[in-house]
């Protein structure tokens, strides 16, 4: 009888821990997706800015030659 109570208590605890872990994993995955999206956007902005800088430099070099 006591053994069954212990088993039930442990199964309940396991279910609670698994549910909490599931929620935390979902939250972490959402945060990762957001961070990945922001990183990609920032990288694209940096690339565009560097292309513009290079274009401006090349134009200035052509004018002075």
matplotlib code that plots the C-alpha trace (Angstrom):
import matplotlib.pyplot as plt

x = [0.0, 2.8, 4.7, 1.8, 1.4, 5.1, 4.8, 1.7, 3.5, 6.6, 4.5, 2.6, 5.9, 7.3, 4.3, 4.7, 8.4, 7.7, 5.0, 7.3, 10.2, 7.9, 6.8, 10.4, 11.6, 8.8, 9.8, 13.5, 12.7, 10.6, 13.5, 15.9, 13.8, 13.5, 17.2, 18.0, 15.6, 17.1, 20.6, 19.6, 18.1, 21.1, 23.4, 21.4, 21.4, 25.2, 25.7, 23.5, 25.4, 28.8, 27.7, 26.6, 29.9, 31.9, 29.8, 30.4, 34.1, 34.4, 32.5, 34.8, 37.9, 36.6, 36.0, 39.5, 41.3]
y = [0.0, 2.5, 1.5, 2.3, 5.7, 6.4, 5.4, 7.6, 10.6, 10.1, 9.8, 13.0, 14.8, 13.4, 14.7, 18.2, 18.3, 17.2, 19.9, 22.6, 21.5, 21.5, 25.1, 26.2, 24.5, 26.2, 29.6, 29.0, 28.0, 31.1, 33.2, 31.5, 32.1, 35.8, 36.1, 34.3, 36.6, 39.8, 38.5, 37.9, 41.3, 43.0, 41.1, 42.1, 45.7, 45.6, 44.1, 46.7, 49.5, 48.1, 47.9, 51.5, 52.5, 50.7, 52.3, 55.7, 55.0, 53.8, 56.9, 59.2, 57.4, 57.8, 61.5, 62.1, 60.1]
z = [0.0, 0.9, -2.1, -4.4, -2.7, -3.3, -6.9, -7.4, -5.7, -7.9, -11.1, -10.2, -9.6, -12.8, -14.7, -13.1, -14.0, -17.5, -18.0, -16.6, -18.8, -21.8, -21.1, -20.5, -23.8, -25.7, -24.3, -25.1, -28.6, -29.1, -27.7, -30.0, -33.1, -32.1, -31.5, -34.8, -36.7, -35.1, -35.9, -39.6, -39.8, -38.3, -40.6, -43.7, -42.6, -42.0, -45.5, -47.1, -45.2, -46.2, -49.8, -49.7, -48.1, -50.7, -53.5, -52.1, -51.7, -55.3, -56.5, -54.5, -55.8, -59.4, -59.0, -57.6, -60.3]

ax = plt.figure().add_subplot(projection="3d")
ax.plot(x, y, z, "-o")
ax.set_aspect("equal")
plt.show()
